[in-house]
């Protein structure tokens, strides 16, 4: 009996040490994004640990969204983009993808237009869909549709193009399905669906990152209420963390919605990365912006970024969160 009493405190002590080592390992294994922002994350950390006071959202279809977001329908847009092949800026496949996006927006009844400009002698085309024009402040939901021309993280084929199923097609698919399910007549805000070109060629051939979104942000003549970016969100093993560079309050609102929809295991309200992404130029303009991104994706910038790594359920979770917020 005496030996048993001594063993219990010892086991507790060893368990505490094991937990500590696990936390250190988790923090030390985080990979680096193509570029990061140097930010003070303390404000977001404090927001993350405080109980949210955001009212519970309506979890059924709302007046502004009478049709429920379908992950299966969104996945069809992934397949359509993948059928074009790799889609680097300026390529024929990229042009066809941009045309496809514009046509799909028009079919869903959105005002659709190209925002065209030239960068390093290449024509860049952002695609912008608008609905609820004049109905309150603007909310921008964005994704990029170009893919990386070289898989520089692929040891076997570093010069081959990236297929871009998750890094490109997944976010576009979510936005196109949102175009279908949002009821324009009952929107309370003006919604822009922004499909950015020239995001993913940074550090190749002298190109910068986020060229298309930077141009759009700098071209704004009005101040939107918010900007939400969906990037690399289709991973079947979905783990979306707080981004330290994103707006803390908007992040909390979105993750609260996710929790109330039952997505706590996939939307994890903890800081893990600080991203430079298509939301960055909007943050720099003082617009509350959030990057919804699953950066724990081992196929990033490799030839293995293919549709079999994605799931319709992952697309649906992100789409439903944005649908409820909008």
C-alpha positions as CSV (number, residue, x, y, z in Angstrom):
1,X,0.0,0.0,0.0
2,X,2.9,2.4,0.8
3,X,4.5,1.7,-2.6
4,X,1.2,2.4,-4.4
5,X,0.9,5.8,-2.6
6,X,4.4,6.8,-3.7
7,X,3.8,5.7,-7.3
8,X,0.7,7.9,-8.0
9,X,2.5,11.2,-7.4
10,X,5.4,10.0,-9.5
11,X,3.1,9.1,-12.4
12,X,1.5,12.5,-12.2
13,X,4.9,14.3,-12.3
14,X,5.9,12.2,-15.3
15,X,2.7,13.0,-17.1
16,X,3.2,16.8,-16.6
17,X,6.7,16.6,-18.1
18,X,5.4,14.6,-21.1
19,X,2.7,17.2,-21.8
20,X,5.4,19.9,-21.7
21,X,7.6,18.2,-24.2
22,X,4.6,17.6,-26.5
23,X,3.8,21.3,-26.5
24,X,7.4,22.3,-27.3
25,X,7.5,19.8,-30.1
26,X,4.3,21.0,-31.6
27,X,5.6,24.6,-31.7
28,X,9.0,23.7,-33.1
29,X,7.8,21.8,-36.1
30,X,5.8,24.6,-37.8
31,X,7.0,25.2,-41.3
32,X,7.6,28.7,-42.8
33,X,5.3,30.3,-45.4
34,X,6.8,31.8,-48.5
35,X,6.9,35.0,-46.5
36,X,5.7,36.0,-43.0
37,X,4.6,39.2,-41.3
38,X,6.3,40.4,-38.2
39,X,3.4,41.2,-35.9
40,X,2.6,41.4,-32.2
41,X,0.5,38.4,-31.7
42,X,-0.4,39.1,-28.1
43,X,-3.7,40.8,-29.0
44,X,-4.9,37.8,-30.9
45,X,-3.7,35.4,-28.2
46,X,-5.7,37.3,-25.6
47,X,-8.8,37.3,-27.8
48,X,-8.4,33.6,-28.4
49,X,-8.6,32.6,-24.8
50,X,-11.5,34.9,-23.8
51,X,-15.0,33.4,-24.1
52,X,-16.7,34.8,-27.2
53,X,-19.7,37.0,-26.7
54,X,-20.8,36.7,-30.3
55,X,-24.5,35.7,-30.5
56,X,-25.1,32.2,-31.9
57,X,-25.7,32.3,-35.7
58,X,-28.7,30.8,-37.3
59,X,-27.5,27.4,-38.3
60,X,-30.3,26.6,-40.8
61,X,-30.6,28.3,-44.1
62,X,-31.3,32.0,-43.7
63,X,-33.2,34.5,-45.6
64,X,-30.0,35.6,-47.3
65,X,-29.0,32.0,-47.9
66,X,-32.1,29.9,-48.5
67,X,-30.0,27.2,-50.1
68,X,-27.5,25.2,-48.1
69,X,-23.9,25.2,-49.2
70,X,-23.0,21.9,-50.9
71,X,-19.5,20.5,-50.6
72,X,-20.3,18.0,-53.4
73,X,-21.3,20.9,-55.7
74,X,-18.2,22.8,-54.8
75,X,-16.0,19.8,-55.5
76,X,-17.3,19.8,-59.1
77,X,-15.6,23.2,-59.5
78,X,-12.4,21.7,-58.3
79,X,-12.6,19.0,-60.9
80,X,-13.4,21.5,-63.7
81,X,-10.3,23.6,-62.8
82,X,-8.1,20.5,-62.6
83,X,-9.3,19.5,-66.1
84,X,-7.7,22.7,-67.5
85,X,-4.3,21.5,-66.2
86,X,-1.8,23.6,-64.3
87,X,-2.9,27.3,-64.4
88,X,0.1,29.6,-64.1
89,X,-0.6,33.3,-64.8
90,X,-0.5,34.1,-68.5
91,X,-1.0,30.5,-69.6
92,X,-3.8,29.2,-71.8
93,X,-5.1,27.2,-68.9
94,X,-5.1,30.2,-66.7
95,X,-7.1,32.2,-69.3
96,X,-9.6,29.4,-69.6
97,X,-10.0,29.2,-65.9
98,X,-10.6,33.0,-65.6
99,X,-13.2,32.7,-68.3
100,X,-14.8,29.7,-66.5
101,X,-15.1,31.7,-63.3
102,X,-16.7,34.7,-65.0
103,X,-19.2,32.4,-66.8
104,X,-20.1,30.6,-63.6
105,X,-20.7,33.9,-61.8
106,X,-22.9,35.1,-64.6
107,X,-24.9,31.9,-64.6
108,X,-25.6,32.5,-60.9
109,X,-26.8,36.0,-61.6
110,X,-23.8,38.0,-60.3
111,X,-22.3,41.0,-62.0
112,X,-19.0,39.7,-63.2
113,X,-16.0,41.6,-64.6
114,X,-12.3,41.3,-65.2
115,X,-9.9,43.6,-63.6
116,X,-7.0,43.6,-66.0
117,X,-3.5,45.1,-65.7
118,X,0.0,44.2,-66.8
119,X,2.9,43.0,-64.7
120,X,6.4,42.2,-66.1
121,X,4.9,42.2,-69.6
122,X,2.2,39.6,-68.6
123,X,-1.5,40.3,-68.6
124,X,-3.0,39.7,-65.2
125,X,-6.8,39.3,-64.8
126,X,-8.6,39.4,-61.5
127,X,-12.2,38.3,-61.7
128,X,-14.7,40.1,-59.5
129,X,-18.3,39.1,-59.0
130,X,-20.7,41.6,-57.2
131,X,-24.1,41.1,-55.7
132,X,-26.3,43.2,-53.5
133,X,-24.8,46.4,-54.9
134,X,-25.7,49.4,-52.8
135,X,-27.0,47.2,-49.9
136,X,-24.8,48.3,-47.0
137,X,-21.0,48.0,-46.6
138,X,-19.0,45.8,-48.9
139,X,-17.7,42.4,-47.8
140,X,-15.0,40.9,-49.9
141,X,-14.6,37.1,-50.0
142,X,-11.4,36.1,-51.9
143,X,-9.4,33.3,-53.3
144,X,-6.6,33.0,-55.9
145,X,-7.0,30.9,-59.1
146,X,-3.5,30.8,-60.5
147,X,-1.1,28.0,-59.8
148,X,2.6,27.9,-59.2
149,X,4.6,27.3,-62.5
150,X,7.3,25.3,-60.8
151,X,7.1,22.8,-57.9
152,X,10.1,24.1,-56.1
153,X,9.4,22.1,-52.9
154,X,9.2,18.9,-54.9
155,X,12.6,17.1,-54.6
156,X,11.7,14.7,-57.4
157,X,10.3,17.2,-60.0
158,X,11.2,20.7,-58.9
159,X,10.7,22.2,-62.4
160,X,7.3,20.6,-63.1
161,X,4.2,22.7,-62.7
162,X,2.0,22.5,-59.5
163,X,-1.4,21.0,-60.3
164,X,-2.9,23.3,-57.6
165,X,-5.9,21.3,-56.4
166,X,-5.7,22.7,-52.8
167,X,-3.5,25.7,-53.5
168,X,-5.8,27.4,-55.9
169,X,-8.8,25.3,-56.9
170,X,-10.2,24.7,-53.4
171,X,-10.8,28.4,-52.6
172,X,-12.2,29.1,-56.0
173,X,-14.6,26.2,-55.7
174,X,-15.9,27.5,-52.4
175,X,-16.5,31.0,-53.8
176,X,-18.3,29.7,-56.9
177,X,-20.6,27.6,-54.7
178,X,-21.3,30.7,-52.5
179,X,-22.3,32.5,-55.7
180,X,-25.0,29.8,-56.2
181,X,-26.4,29.7,-52.7
182,X,-26.4,33.3,-51.6
183,X,-29.8,35.0,-52.4
184,X,-29.0,38.4,-53.8
185,X,-32.4,39.8,-53.1
186,X,-32.1,39.4,-49.4
187,X,-28.4,40.3,-48.8
188,X,-27.8,42.9,-46.1
189,X,-24.4,43.8,-47.5
190,X,-22.8,44.3,-50.9
191,X,-20.8,41.1,-51.5
192,X,-17.8,40.9,-53.8
193,X,-16.3,37.5,-54.7
194,X,-12.7,38.3,-55.7
195,X,-10.7,35.7,-57.7
196,X,-7.1,36.8,-57.7
197,X,-4.6,36.1,-60.4
198,X,-0.8,36.1,-60.0
199,X,-0.7,35.1,-56.3
200,X,1.6,32.1,-56.5
201,X,4.7,33.0,-58.6
202,X,6.6,34.8,-55.9
203,X,10.4,34.2,-55.8
204,X,10.3,32.8,-59.3
205,X,11.7,34.7,-62.3
206,X,11.9,37.9,-60.2
207,X,8.2,37.9,-59.5
208,X,6.6,39.1,-56.2
209,X,3.9,37.3,-54.3
210,X,0.2,38.4,-54.2
211,X,0.4,40.6,-57.3
212,X,-3.3,40.4,-58.1
213,X,-4.7,41.1,-54.7
214,X,-2.2,43.9,-54.1
215,X,-3.4,45.6,-57.3
216,X,-7.1,45.2,-56.3
217,X,-6.5,46.6,-52.8
218,X,-4.6,49.6,-54.1
219,X,-7.4,50.2,-56.7
220,X,-10.2,50.4,-54.1
221,X,-12.1,53.7,-54.1
222,X,-14.2,52.7,-51.1
223,X,-13.5,51.1,-47.7
224,X,-15.0,47.6,-47.4
225,X,-16.3,46.4,-44.0
226,X,-14.3,43.1,-44.1
227,X,-12.3,40.8,-46.3
228,X,-12.2,37.0,-45.9
229,X,-9.7,34.9,-47.8
230,X,-10.1,31.2,-48.5
231,X,-6.8,29.6,-49.4
232,X,-5.7,26.0,-49.2
233,X,-8.9,25.0,-47.4
234,X,-9.8,21.7,-49.1
235,X,-7.3,19.3,-47.4
236,X,-9.1,16.1,-46.3
237,X,-7.2,16.3,-43.1
238,X,-8.4,19.8,-42.4
239,X,-6.9,21.9,-39.6
240,X,-7.5,25.6,-39.8
241,X,-5.8,27.7,-37.1
242,X,-5.9,31.3,-36.2
243,X,-3.5,33.3,-38.3
244,X,-1.5,35.8,-36.2
245,X,-1.5,38.4,-38.9
246,X,-5.3,38.4,-39.4
247,X,-7.8,40.7,-37.7
248,X,-8.5,39.4,-34.2
249,X,-12.1,40.3,-33.9
250,X,-13.1,39.0,-37.3
251,X,-11.2,35.8,-36.7
252,X,-13.1,35.3,-33.4
253,X,-16.4,35.8,-35.2
254,X,-15.6,33.3,-37.9
255,X,-14.2,30.7,-35.5
256,X,-17.2,31.1,-33.2
257,X,-19.5,30.4,-36.1
258,X,-17.4,27.3,-36.9
259,X,-17.7,26.1,-33.3
260,X,-21.5,26.6,-33.3
261,X,-21.7,24.6,-36.6
262,X,-19.9,21.8,-34.9
263,X,-16.5,22.3,-36.6
264,X,-14.4,22.6,-33.5
265,X,-11.9,19.9,-34.6
266,X,-11.3,21.6,-37.9
267,X,-11.3,25.3,-36.8
268,X,-8.8,25.4,-34.0
269,X,-8.8,28.8,-32.1
270,X,-5.1,28.8,-31.5
271,X,-2.3,30.7,-33.2
272,X,0.1,28.6,-35.2
273,X,1.3,30.7,-38.2
274,X,1.7,34.3,-39.3
275,X,0.9,34.5,-43.0
276,X,1.6,36.8,-45.9
277,X,-1.2,36.1,-48.3
278,X,-3.9,37.7,-50.4
279,X,-5.5,39.2,-47.3
280,X,-2.3,41.2,-46.5
281,X,-2.8,44.2,-48.9
282,X,-6.3,44.7,-47.4
283,X,-4.9,44.7,-43.9
284,X,-2.4,47.3,-45.0
285,X,-5.3,49.5,-46.1
286,X,-6.9,49.2,-42.6
287,X,-9.6,46.7,-43.7
288,X,-10.4,43.9,-41.2
289,X,-9.2,40.8,-43.0
290,X,-8.8,37.1,-42.2
291,X,-6.8,34.3,-43.9
292,X,-8.7,31.0,-43.6
293,X,-5.9,28.6,-44.5
294,X,-4.8,25.1,-43.6
295,X,-1.1,25.4,-43.9
296,X,-0.4,21.9,-42.5
297,X,-0.5,20.5,-46.0
298,X,2.5,18.3,-47.0
299,X,1.8,18.6,-50.7
300,X,2.2,22.4,-50.8
301,X,4.1,23.5,-53.9
302,X,4.7,19.9,-55.1
303,X,3.4,17.9,-58.0
304,X,1.3,15.9,-55.5
305,X,-1.2,18.7,-54.9
306,X,-4.0,16.8,-56.6
307,X,-7.7,16.4,-56.1
308,X,-7.5,13.1,-54.4
309,X,-6.0,14.9,-51.3
310,X,-9.2,17.0,-50.9
311,X,-12.6,16.3,-49.6
312,X,-16.1,17.7,-50.3
313,X,-16.6,17.9,-46.5
314,X,-13.7,20.2,-46.0
315,X,-15.0,22.6,-48.7
316,X,-18.4,22.5,-47.2
317,X,-17.2,23.4,-43.7
318,X,-15.5,26.5,-44.9
319,X,-18.3,27.4,-47.3
320,X,-20.9,27.1,-44.5
321,X,-18.9,29.3,-42.1
322,X,-18.7,32.0,-44.7
323,X,-22.3,31.6,-45.7
324,X,-23.5,32.1,-42.2
325,X,-21.2,35.1,-41.6
326,X,-22.4,36.8,-44.9
